[in-house]
Amino acid sequence: MITERQEWEKYSAAVGMAVYDSDIDKSINDVFKRADELMYKDKQKSKMGRK
């Protein structure tokens, strides 16, 4: 059974978070890169859950 989604069901938000780790991060950009990677992984999981 396929139903049309409500307009509000078509939107989502994704947030990535990473904490500075002096053992692996050489700059703040490394932290941002890890946060982005985590965000995209979470976003993919979220999309698969909505199908």
C-alpha positions in Angstrom: 0.0 0.0 0.0 1.6 3.2 -1.2 0.3 6.5 0.3 1.1 10.0 -0.5 3.3 11.7 2.1 2.1 14.8 3.9 4.1 18.0 3.0 5.8 18.1 6.4 7.0 14.5 6.0 9.1 15.4 3.0 11.7 17.4 5.0 14.5 16.2 7.2 17.5 17.6 8.9 20.9 16.1 9.6 23.5 17.1 12.2 27.0 15.9 12.6 29.1 16.2 15.7 32.7 15.4 16.5 34.9 16.2 19.5 38.4 17.4 19.0 40.9 14.6 19.7 44.5 15.7 19.9 45.7 12.2 19.0 44.1 12.3 15.5 43.2 15.9 14.7 45.8 18.2 13.3 43.4 21.1 12.8 39.8 22.2 13.3 39.2 21.2 9.7 39.9 17.5 10.7 37.1 17.8 13.3 34.7 19.3 10.8 35.5 16.6 8.3 34.7 13.8 10.8 31.5 15.6 11.8 30.5 15.8 8.1 31.3 12.1 7.6 29.2 11.1 10.6 26.3 13.4 9.4 26.2 11.8 6.0 26.3 8.3 7.5 23.4 9.2 9.8 21.5 10.8 6.9 21.9 7.6 4.8 20.5 5.5 7.7 17.6 7.8 8.1 16.8 7.7 4.4 16.8 3.9 4.4 14.5 3.9 7.4 11.9 6.0 5.6 11.6 3.7 2.6 
